[in-house]
Amino acid sequence: MTEIIVIILSSLGALFILLAAVGIVKMPDLYLRISVTTKAATLGIGLILLAAGIYFADTAILSRVIAIIVFMLL
């Protein structure tokens, strides 16, 4: 069950990072490029980090993952 959750979270994270890359290429304005990149890439990296934290199932790693996600959102 844990493996399925990790696969889903990491796949969604990779999809959001791919959408951020497409957004950089397709958006016409600089401000739209910045907006798409920050929102989609932050969500994608957060999902991949959360998948890594669940995969290793260690409280030390999970606390570091949560700290990284919080600092990314700041």
C-alpha positions as CSV (number, residue, x, y, z in Angstrom):
1,M,0.0,0.0,0.0
2,T,2.8,2.4,0.8
3,E,4.5,1.7,-2.5
4,I,1.3,2.7,-4.4
5,I,1.0,6.0,-2.4
6,V,4.7,6.7,-3.2
7,I,4.2,6.0,-6.9
8,I,1.1,8.2,-7.1
9,L,2.8,11.1,-5.3
10,S,6.0,10.9,-7.2
11,S,4.1,10.6,-10.5
12,L,2.0,13.6,-9.7
13,G,5.1,15.6,-8.7
14,A,6.8,14.8,-12.0
15,L,3.7,15.7,-13.9
16,F,3.5,19.1,-12.1
17,I,7.2,19.8,-12.8
18,L,6.6,18.8,-16.5
19,L,3.7,21.3,-16.6
20,A,6.0,24.0,-15.1
21,A,8.5,23.3,-17.9
22,V,5.8,23.5,-20.6
23,G,4.5,26.7,-18.9
24,I,7.9,28.3,-19.3
25,V,7.9,27.6,-23.0
26,K,4.3,28.4,-23.8
27,M,3.4,31.5,-21.7
28,P,3.9,34.8,-23.7
29,D,4.6,37.2,-20.8
30,L,7.5,37.2,-18.3
31,Y,5.1,37.5,-15.3
32,L,3.0,34.6,-16.4
33,R,6.1,32.5,-16.8
34,I,7.2,33.3,-13.3
35,S,3.7,32.6,-11.9
36,V,3.3,29.2,-13.6
37,T,6.8,28.2,-12.7
38,T,6.6,29.0,-9.0
39,K,3.2,27.4,-8.5
40,A,3.6,24.2,-10.4
41,A,7.3,23.6,-9.6
42,T,6.7,24.2,-5.9
43,L,3.8,21.8,-5.8
44,G,5.7,19.2,-7.8
45,I,8.8,19.3,-5.7
46,G,6.7,19.2,-2.5
47,L,4.9,16.0,-3.8
48,I,8.2,14.3,-4.7
49,L,9.7,15.2,-1.3
50,L,6.5,13.9,0.5
51,A,6.8,10.7,-1.5
52,A,10.4,10.3,-0.4
53,G,9.5,10.9,3.2
54,I,6.8,8.3,3.1
55,Y,9.1,5.8,1.2
56,F,11.8,5.9,3.9
57,A,9.3,5.9,6.8
58,D,11.7,7.4,9.3
59,T,10.8,10.2,11.6
60,A,14.1,12.0,11.1
61,I,13.7,12.0,7.3
62,L,10.1,12.9,7.5
63,S,10.8,15.9,9.7
64,R,13.5,17.1,7.3
65,V,11.1,16.7,4.4
66,I,8.5,18.8,6.2
67,A,11.0,21.4,7.1
68,I,12.2,21.6,3.4
69,I,8.6,22.0,2.2
70,V,7.9,24.7,4.8
71,F,11.0,26.6,3.8
72,M,10.1,26.3,0.1
73,L,6.7,27.8,0.8
74,L,8.3,30.7,2.6
